[in-house]
Amino acid sequence: MMALYVATLQPPALKESESWPLPQTRFTPFFLYEDNLLSEHGHWSYEGCDSFEDSPWGRGALEHSTPAIVENTKIIGPVALRLYAATTGTDIDWIVSLLNEDQDGGRKFVSKGWLKASHRERDEVQKPREPLYTHAKSEPVQPFEIVPYDIKIAPIKILLPARLRLVLRISCVDDPPNDALQLTGAWTLSRTEVSRIRVFHDEDHSSYLLLPVTSRNHMNRFFSGGQL
């Protein structure tokens, strides 16, 4: 019997299950869009890509966030990010973070994932929706080639209250060392070369975040910000 604690605004409530992920889980893709949007809507075919600089003096990042949550939403289970990306260099140190954001712009850490692009080779033995890597060899990336990356993010167990937003941050350097996972030391990653990284979300390259929604899934479907 597996015991899970679900983080809520109230004291954590104990949940039990004999299977993982939970049987009621609906793995829902949240697609990356232009204008920093992250949404479960069907993918739009006419979009392009976003980019950021990763250099000794420009450690850039991309952020995509959902509209305000309309209803309390539980998300419990493994999380993965599928990215289609290209770089002018030969390697990428992917570091992706999930955060929740309140109405005043305050943010709290939710989870994080890492992948070195040259170690992207997948293991033949896979857990459902949890990418594993062999780390058997280093395979440099070909500059300007669009490559699919499956980035494992640490499993989460949260309840997102209504009116909050979920934020996906994509970078090659970690958040400052007061981050909840500062003991990993990943924030110390340095950069000696200049590269431009592009993340695609077009008709042939639909990048998305796969979330394990266990109850509710009613996001605000009015991009102009309808009344809650």
C-alpha positions in Angstrom: 0.0 0.0 0.0 1.5 3.3 -1.1 0.9 6.4 1.1 0.9 9.9 -0.4 0.7 13.3 1.2 -1.1 16.0 -0.9 0.0 19.5 -0.2 -3.0 21.8 0.3 -3.8 25.0 2.1 -5.0 22.8 5.0 -2.8 20.3 6.9 -1.8 17.4 4.5 -4.3 14.7 4.1 -3.1 11.1 3.8 -4.0 9.3 0.6 -3.5 5.6 -0.1 -3.2 3.7 -3.3 -2.0 0.2 -4.4 -0.8 1.6 -7.8 1.4 4.4 -9.1 0.4 6.5 -10.8 -3.0 6.8 -9.1 -5.7 5.0 -11.0 -7.8 8.2 -11.5 -4.8 10.0 -13.1 -5.4 11.7 -16.5 -2.1 12.5 -18.1 -2.8 15.8 -19.8 -0.5 17.6 -22.2 -0.1 21.3 -21.6 1.3 22.8 -24.8 3.8 25.7 -25.1 2.5 28.6 -27.1 3.6 32.1 -28.2 3.3 34.9 -25.7 4.5 32.7 -22.8 1.3 30.7 -22.7 1.0 27.1 -21.3 -2.4 25.5 -22.0 -4.2 22.2 -22.5 -5.9 23.4 -25.6 -5.2 21.5 -28.8 -2.0 22.6 -30.4 -2.0 25.5 -32.9 -0.3 24.6 -36.1 0.8 28.1 -37.3 3.3 28.9 -34.5 7.1 29.0 -34.6 9.7 29.1 -31.8 11.1 31.1 -28.9 14.8 31.5 -28.1 17.2 32.6 -25.4 20.9 33.2 -25.1 23.1 31.1 -23.0 26.6 32.6 -22.6 29.0 33.7 -19.8 27.2 37.1 -19.6 23.7 36.1 -20.7 22.1 33.2 -18.9 18.7 33.5 -20.5 15.5 31.6 -19.9 12.0 31.0 -21.3 8.8 31.0 -19.2 5.3 29.7 -20.0 2.4 29.9 -17.6 -1.2 28.7 -17.6 -4.2 31.1 -17.3 -5.5 31.4 -13.8 -6.8 28.1 -12.4 -10.6 28.2 -12.3 -11.1 25.3 -9.8 -9.0 23.6 -7.2 -6.9 21.1 -9.1 -5.0 18.1 -7.7 -1.8 17.1 -9.6 -0.2 13.9 -8.3 2.4 11.7 -10.0 5.3 11.7 -12.5 5.9 14.7 -14.7 7.7 14.9 -18.0 8.5 17.7 -20.5 8.8 17.0 -24.3 10.9 19.8 -25.9 11.8 20.2 -29.6 14.8 22.4 -29.6 17.9 23.4 -31.5 21.1 25.2 -30.5 24.0 26.9 -32.2 26.4 25.0 -29.9 27.0 21.3 -29.4 25.4 20.7 -26.0 22.7 22.0 -23.7 22.4 21.8 -19.9 18.6 21.7 -19.6 17.2 22.8 -16.2 13.5 23.2 -16.0 11.4 24.3 -13.0 7.8 24.3 -12.1 6.4 27.0 -9.9 3.0 28.3 -8.8 2.2 32.0 -9.0 -0.5 33.8 -7.0 -2.5 36.8 -8.1 0.2 39.2 -6.7 3.0 37.6 -8.7 4.4 35.7 -5.7 5.9 32.4 -6.6 6.6 29.1 -4.8 8.7 26.2 -6.0 6.9 23.0 -7.1 9.4 20.7 -8.8 12.5 20.5 -11.1 14.1 18.4 -13.8 17.5 18.2 -15.5 19.0 16.7 -18.7 22.3 17.1 -20.4 21.6 17.1 -24.2 24.6 15.0 -25.0 23.2 12.3 -22.6 19.8 12.2 -24.1 19.9 8.5 -25.2 16.9 6.8 -23.7 17.1 3.5 -21.8 15.1 0.6 -23.4 13.5 -0.1 -20.0 11.1 2.7 -19.2 8.7 3.4 -16.5 5.3 4.6 -17.8 5.7 8.3 -18.7 9.0 8.6 -16.8 12.0 8.9 -19.2 15.2 7.1 -18.2 18.6 7.6 -19.7 21.5 5.2 -20.3 24.3 7.7 -19.6 26.4 5.2 -21.5 27.9 7.6 -24.0 28.2 11.3 -24.8 26.6 12.3 -28.1 27.2 15.9 -29.1 24.3 17.8 -30.6 24.6 19.0 -34.2 24.3 22.8 -34.4 20.9 24.0 -35.7 19.4 20.5 -35.7 16.0 20.2 -34.2 16.1 17.4 -31.6 13.4 16.0 -29.3 14.2 16.0 -25.6 12.2 14.1 -23.0 13.1 15.7 -19.6 12.0 13.9 -16.5 10.7 16.2 -13.7 10.6 15.0 -10.1 7.1 13.6 -9.3 4.7 16.1 -7.6 1.8 16.0 -5.2 0.1 19.3 -5.0 -3.3 20.9 -4.9 -3.4 24.1 -7.0 -6.0 26.4 -5.5 -8.3 28.4 -7.8 -6.8 31.7 -9.2 -3.2 30.4 -9.1 -1.1 29.9 -12.2 1.4 27.1 -13.0 4.7 28.4 -14.4 7.2 26.4 -16.5 10.7 27.9 -16.5 13.2 26.6 -19.1 16.9 27.5 -18.6 20.5 26.2 -18.6 21.3 27.5 -15.2 19.6 26.9 -11.9 17.7 29.4 -9.8 19.6 31.2 -7.0 20.9 29.0 -4.2 17.9 29.7 -1.9 15.9 27.4 -4.3 14.2 24.4 -2.6 16.7 22.1 -4.2 19.9 24.1 -3.5 21.7 21.0 -2.2 22.1 19.7 -5.7 24.6 22.5 -6.5 23.2 22.7 -10.0 23.0 26.5 -9.8 26.8 26.6 -10.0 26.9 25.5 -13.6 29.1 27.8 -15.6 29.2 28.7 -19.3 32.3 29.3 -21.4 30.8 29.6 -24.8 28.0 31.6 -26.5 25.0 29.8 -27.8 21.5 30.6 -29.0 18.8 28.0 -28.0 15.5 27.7 -29.8 12.4 25.9 -28.4 9.9 25.0 -31.1 6.1 24.8 -30.9 5.0 24.6 -34.5 2.9 22.1 -36.5 5.7 19.4 -36.6 7.2 20.1 -33.2 4.6 20.5 -30.5 6.5 20.9 -27.2 4.4 20.1 -24.2 4.4 19.5 -20.4 2.7 16.3 -19.4 0.9 16.7 -16.1 -0.8 13.9 -14.0 -4.1 15.5 -13.2 -6.0 13.5 -10.6 -9.0 15.7 -10.0 -10.6 18.6 -11.9 -9.0 20.0 -15.0 -11.0 23.2 -15.6 -8.5 25.8 -16.7 -9.6 29.3 -17.7 -10.5 28.9 -21.4 -10.8 32.6 -22.1 -7.3 33.9 -23.0 -8.5 37.5 -22.3 -9.0 36.5 -18.6 -12.7 35.7 -18.0 -14.4 36.2 -14.7 -13.9 33.4 -12.1 
